[in-house]
Amino acid sequence: MELFISDLHLNEARPRITQLFLDFMAGPARDAQGLTILGDLFEYWAGDDDIAAPLHQQVCTAIRELTAHDVPVWFMHGNRDLLIGTGFCDASAAQLLPDPTVRTIAGKPTLLLHGDTLCTDDVDYQRYRSMVHDPAFINAFLQRSLDDRKAIIGGLRERSETEKQRKDAMIMDVNTSAVAEIFRSTGIDRMIHGHTHRRARHLLTMDGRSYERWVLGDWDDSGEKKGNFLECGPDEWRLRSWDGSHITTID
């Protein structure tokens, strides 16, 4: 079986989620054939020159130890950690995936993506995304000092949280036409993504063909403080939750 996670948003202010992730890597992930992280592993990533931060060292060590147990780990950028590069991959032994990527999962081609490109109703966000993904912008940003970058990112995070409060929740979800278009353009009929935090399995019939979209949930630091993942086996796919000791199936 292969496991998929996304949107953990690890940072120093969420130590219980960090510990939940470390326990997951030393526990359920050890029995997997592979682990794929579909973005936003971290709340933010200011650049690979911040790799020595204690949290980043913990996470890289956990990933490297998992790969040492013959469990490959793939990582795809999210909107929060798009500056992760070869330094992180060298330290963690994770393999970087482009967004989107098609991989064969349980014997069937599957489209993998972070998911933010599907949220086309959020025009302001898509404009911002185009800007920060521009190579010239990234290069100029990385020329700044690490402290400057962290200060800028902190301001952007505050602004993002403020804007979320005034936006209609549906605007921040995927656009059904965008989903249909990527299914049609790739010819793939199964998809896994994160970003929206709206954990679910969606079935779609289009042009006389059936399609399946799995949405990963976030690792929330409120309430029961559980992680979650998608477990993909040859006969069954299941959304599962993890509380640090037990795995349960999510209906």
N, C-alpha and C positions, 0 to 999 in steps of 0.2 A: 504494500500500500504506500501511497505517497500522501504527504501532508502539506496543507497550504494555510498560511496565516498572513495577516496584514493589519495595519493600523494599530500597532501597539503604542505608538507615541511615547517611547521610553524617554524619560528625563529624570533629573535628580529629584524633582518634586513628587515623583510617583514611585517610591522605593518598593512598595508592595507589588506593583505590576512588574517591576524589574525582577524581583525575586520569583514571581510566578513564571516569568519567561525563563529564568535560569533553571528552575525546577522542571519546566517543560522540556528544555533541551537535554537535561540529564535523565529525564524519565521517558514520557511517551515518544519523543522524537527519536530515541535510540532504537526503537523497534521499526522505524520507517525505512522505506527504500530510498526516500529522498524528502527533503523539505524545501519548499519554495516560499519566499517572503515577497509578497506583492506590494511592497512600498510602505512608507511611513512606519518603518521599524522604530525610528527616532522621532521625537517631537520636532527636532531641527538638527541640521548638520551644517556647520559653518565652513567645513573644509577638512580635507584629510590631514591637515597639519594640527588638527585637534584630536588626533588619534590617541594621544597619551592621557586624555581625561579618564579618571577612574571608571566612570560608567562605560565609556567606549572600550576600555581595556577588558572589563568584565564581559561585555557582549561579544567582543571579538574572540576572547578565550573560549567562551561557551560554544560559539560556532565552530571554531577550529577543533575543539575536543570532539564535537559531533562528527565532523568530517574524518577525524582520526579513527572513529568507529565505523568507517566505511558507509557513512550516510552523507551523500552529496548535498550541498546547500546552494540554492540559487537565490539571487537577490535582484529585484526590479525596483527602480527608483519610484518613490512617491512624490507628492508635491512638497512634502516637508523635508525630505532627505535627498533631493535631486543632486546635491553636490558630492555625494559619495562617489569615490573614484577608485583608482587602482591601489591607493594606500590602504583603504579599508579592506579591499579584496585580498591584498597580500597579507594583512594582519589576521584576517579571519578565515582565509581559504574559501570564501564564498565565491561563486561564479556569477558575474554580472549578466543580466538578461536585458535586451532592448525591450522597449514598450511600443507596440505590442510584440508578442512572441507566440509562435505556434509550436507546441510540443505534443508528443504522443503521450497521453496519460491513460493508463489502464487499456492500452491497445487502440486508442482512438485519438485522432488529431483534436487538440483543444487549444482555443485561443486564450492567452493569458495577457492581462493588462492591469494597470493600477486602477483605472476606472474614471479618472477625472476628465479624460478626453470625451467621455460619453455625456458629460453634464453640460451640454451645449446651450441650455436655457439660461445658464448663468453667464451672461455676456461679459460682465465685468471681470469675472474670474478667468474666462478664456483669453481675454485681452492681456491680463496679468500673466497668465501661463505662457503665452507666446513670448512676452518680453523676457521672463526669467529663464526660458529655455534657449534663448538666442546665445550662440557660442561667444559672440563679442561681449554680451552683457556678463556672461559667466566669467570670462577671462578678466574683464575689468573689475568685477566684484572680488575675485580671488587675489587681485593685486593689493587690496586693502589689508590692513593689519587684522589679525584674528579678533582683537577686541572691537574694532570698528564693525566687522562683519556681524559679530554677536549682537552688538547694539542695534544695528539695522534690522536684523532678523527679529529681535525682541519687539521693535516697533511695529514690524509687519504682522507679527503674531497678535499683538493687541488690536491692531486695526482689523485683522481678519475676524477676531472674535466679536468685535463691535458690529461689523457688517453682517455677520451671521444672525444677529439678533433682529435685524430689520428686514431680512430677506424671507420671502415665502419659502417654507421648507421644500415645496415641490420643485422650486427653481434649482435647488442644490442636489436634486436626484437626477438620475440618468434620463435622457430624452429618448423616448421609444423609437423615434425615427433614426436617431444616431445608432441605437442598438441594431435596428433592422439593416441599416446601411453597412455596418461593419460585418454583419453576418453574410450579407449578399456579396460584398466585395472580396471577402476572404474565401467564401465557399465552405467555411467551417460552421458546424451546427451546435458546438458546445463551447461555452465561455466561462471563465472564472475571473472575477475582479473584486477589488475592495473599494476604498475611498469613501463611499457613501455611508458606511457603518450600518447599512440596512440589511442585516444578515437574512438571507432567504434563498429559496430555489424558485426560479421563474420558468414556466413553460410557455412557448410561443409557437403558433402555427402560422406559417407564411409561405405563400406560393406553393401550397400543397406539401410543405415539408415541415417537420417538427424541429424546434430548436430549444436548447436548454441553457439557462444562465444562472450560475451560482454566484451569490454575493457574500463575501466574507464580512464578518462583524469586527468591530473594534474591541480592544481589551480595555474595559471600562474600570476606572478606579473608584467608582461609587457603588453603593448597594452591596451586592454579593462578592464583588471583586473577582470575577471569573474571566479566564481567557477563553478563546474559542478557536476552532480550526475546522477545516474541511478534510475529511479522511476519504481518500479515493482508492478503492480496491477494485479488483477485476470484476466483481459481481455487484457491488453496491457502493454508492457514495453517501456519506452521512456528515451532517454538520454536528460537531461535538463541542462540549464545553469542558473546561479544565479548571479545577479549584485549587490545584497544588497537590492534591492527593488522589482525587477520583476523576474519572472521565464519564460523562453522561451524554446520551444522545439528545439532540435538540429537535423537538417536533417542528 
